[in-house]
Amino acid sequence: IISPSSKGAHARFNPSLSHPRIIIKNTGEFDLHSLEISYGLKNRKKSVFQWNGDLSFLESEIVFLPIPNWHGLAKNPIFEVSLKNPNGNKDENSLNDKLTSPIPFPEIFPKEFILLIKTNNIDRAQENSFTLSELDGTVLYFGDNFSDSTEYTFPIVLKNGDYQFLFKDDMDDGISKHWWYRSSAPEKIGINGEVRFLSLDGDTLHQFNSDFGQELYLNFHIGRLP
């Protein structure tokens, strides 16, 4: 289970209440052409997805599932998925047909907020860009070509749902000052940059760490949890 998942290896895709992602793998003797996937909250009515494809022995595939009914999530945050009827037949090995995963809750923000970006200097601002997207990859907000030592504010307006914010640095050194030049080249230290989400009243909703290397990202939710 890639999402929803609390595993560090899948942190980029979590927390998420969007389309669940799972990996299926054919460990059977014959090529796999069809499969019934039952999934949803544990001890709740499940959604069913009919997968069709072509997987040879030990081949795998990432499957994106339609969004299930998350009603009751707040009291029952366990995702469960089971695989049935490979190629229309009963599975001879049922030991690897079911998995569960805890569902990490995403941060919840209001429908309207402010993205604040303060750039650093010494020609480093041009290394940065950001996107704010729906989890299917549809980009809603985008920014690049920043100027040094400048404060930018972007009004953000979103509908209820799940989103991902991604901020990149092309030189893989984040937006923190180059403190390691303190003794050898003080003129290269520069200043710290900053990325924050603010409420319309100016309160900090989320403060990002400026020392992040290549990129920072955050999956978040708009609206009440079901």
C-alpha positions in Angstrom: 0.0 0.0 0.0 1.6 3.2 -1.2 -1.2 5.5 0.0 -2.7 5.9 2.5 0.4 4.9 4.4 2.6 6.0 7.3 5.7 4.4 5.9 8.6 6.7 5.3 9.3 5.2 1.9 6.0 6.6 0.7 6.0 9.9 2.5 5.9 11.9 -0.7 2.3 10.6 -1.4 1.1 10.9 2.2 -1.0 11.9 4.1 -3.6 11.6 1.4 -7.4 11.1 1.2 -7.3 11.1 -2.6 -7.1 8.0 -4.9 -5.5 5.1 -3.0 -2.3 3.6 -4.6 -1.4 0.0 -4.3 1.2 -2.3 -5.9 0.0 -5.6 -7.2 2.4 -8.4 -8.0 1.9 -11.7 -9.8 3.4 -14.5 -7.8 1.3 -17.2 -9.5 2.2 -19.8 -12.1 0.1 -18.2 -14.9 0.0 -14.7 -16.4 -2.4 -12.4 -14.5 -5.1 -10.7 -16.6 -7.8 -9.8 -14.2 -8.3 -9.2 -10.5 -11.0 -8.0 -8.1 -9.8 -5.4 -5.6 -11.9 -4.8 -2.5 -10.8 -1.8 -0.4 -11.8 0.9 2.1 -12.0 1.5 5.8 -11.6 -1.6 8.0 -14.9 -3.1 9.2 -16.8 -0.8 6.8 -18.5 -1.5 3.5 -15.8 -1.9 0.8 -15.5 -0.4 -2.7 -14.7 -2.9 -5.4 -12.5 -2.2 -8.4 -12.0 -4.6 -11.3 -8.5 -4.6 -12.6 -7.6 -5.8 -16.0 -4.1 -6.0 -17.5 -1.2 -8.4 -18.3 1.3 -9.3 -15.6 3.8 -12.2 -16.1 5.4 -14.1 -13.2 6.9 -11.6 -10.6 5.8 -8.6 -12.6 4.2 -5.7 -10.7 2.1 -2.7 -11.3 1.0 0.4 -9.4 -2.8 0.6 -9.4 -4.7 3.9 -8.7 -8.1 3.1 -7.1 -11.2 5.3 -7.2 -11.7 7.3 -4.0 -13.6 5.2 -1.5 -16.1 6.3 1.1 -14.1 7.8 3.9 -17.1 8.3 6.2 -16.1 7.3 9.7 -12.4 7.9 9.1 -11.9 10.0 12.2 -12.9 7.1 14.5 -11.6 4.2 12.3 -8.4 5.3 10.6 -7.4 1.9 9.1 -7.3 1.2 5.4 -7.8 -2.3 4.2 -7.4 -3.9 0.8 -7.9 -7.4 -0.4 -7.4 -9.2 -3.8 -9.8 -11.8 -5.1 -10.6 -14.0 -8.1 -7.4 -13.8 -10.1 -8.3 -14.5 -13.8 -11.8 -15.2 -12.5 -10.6 -18.2 -10.3 -10.2 -18.8 -6.6 -6.7 -17.9 -5.5 -4.7 -20.9 -4.5 -2.5 -18.9 -2.1 -4.6 -16.6 0.1 -1.8 -15.7 2.5 -0.7 -12.6 0.5 -4.1 -11.3 -0.5 -4.8 -8.8 2.2 -3.1 -5.8 3.7 -4.0 -3.1 6.2 -2.4 0.3 6.7 -2.9 3.1 9.3 -4.2 6.3 7.7 -2.2 9.3 8.7 -4.3 12.5 9.0 -3.3 15.3 6.7 -3.0 18.9 8.0 -6.2 20.8 7.5 -6.2 24.4 6.2 -8.9 26.9 5.4 -10.2 27.4 1.8 -8.3 30.7 1.6 -4.8 31.4 2.9 -1.6 33.1 1.9 1.6 31.5 0.6 4.5 33.6 1.8 7.9 33.2 0.2 11.0 35.2 1.3 13.9 34.6 -1.0 17.6 34.6 0.0 20.4 36.5 -1.8 23.7 36.0 -3.7 21.8 35.0 -6.9 20.1 32.0 -5.2 16.5 33.0 -5.6 16.5 32.0 -9.3 17.1 28.4 -8.2 13.6 28.2 -6.7 10.2 27.3 -8.0 6.9 26.0 -6.5 3.7 24.3 -7.6 0.5 23.8 -5.7 -1.4 20.9 -7.3 -4.3 18.5 -7.0 -3.0 15.0 -6.2 -3.7 13.9 -9.8 -1.0 16.4 -10.9 -3.2 19.2 -12.1 -1.2 22.4 -11.3 -3.4 25.2 -9.8 -0.6 27.6 -8.7 2.9 28.0 -10.0 5.8 30.4 -9.4 9.5 30.8 -10.5 11.9 33.5 -11.7 12.2 34.9 -8.2 14.4 37.9 -7.4 16.9 38.0 -4.5 16.0 39.3 -1.1 12.3 39.7 -2.0 9.1 38.9 -0.1 6.3 37.4 -2.2 2.7 36.7 -1.2 0.4 34.5 -3.2 -3.4 34.5 -2.2 -4.5 30.8 -2.4 -8.2 29.9 -2.9 -9.1 26.2 -3.0 -12.2 23.9 -2.8 -12.6 21.1 -0.4 -10.2 18.2 -1.2 -6.6 17.1 -1.1 -3.6 19.0 -2.5 0.2 18.9 -2.6 2.6 21.9 -2.3 6.0 21.4 -3.8 8.9 23.8 -3.5 12.1 23.1 -5.4 15.7 24.3 -5.2 17.8 23.5 -8.4 21.1 23.6 -6.5 20.0 21.2 -3.8 21.0 23.5 -1.0 17.6 24.6 0.2 17.0 28.2 1.2 19.1 28.4 4.4 22.2 30.5 4.5 25.5 28.9 3.7 26.8 28.9 7.3 29.7 26.6 6.4 31.4 29.5 4.7 31.6 31.4 8.0 35.4 31.1 8.2 36.5 30.5 4.6 34.3 32.9 2.6 31.9 35.0 4.7 30.7 36.9 1.6 29.1 33.6 0.4 27.0 33.0 3.6 24.0 35.0 2.5 20.7 35.1 4.3 17.9 32.6 5.2 14.9 32.3 3.0 11.5 31.4 4.2 8.3 29.6 3.1 5.1 29.7 5.2 1.4 29.3 4.9 -0.5 32.2 6.6 -4.1 32.7 7.6 -5.8 35.8 6.1 -5.2 37.4 9.6 -1.5 36.8 9.3 -1.2 33.8 11.7 1.2 31.0 10.7 -0.6 27.9 9.6 2.6 26.0 8.6 6.3 26.9 8.8 8.6 25.0 6.4 12.2 24.2 7.3 14.6 26.3 5.2 17.3 23.6 5.3 15.7 21.0 3.0 18.2 20.3 0.2 16.5 19.6 -3.1 12.8 20.0 -2.4 10.1 20.3 0.3 6.5 19.2 -0.1 3.3 19.0 1.9 0.1 17.1 1.3 -2.8 18.8 3.0 -6.6 18.8 3.2 -9.3 21.4 2.8 -12.5 20.9 4.7 -13.5 18.7 7.6 -12.3 15.1 7.9 -15.2 12.7 7.2 
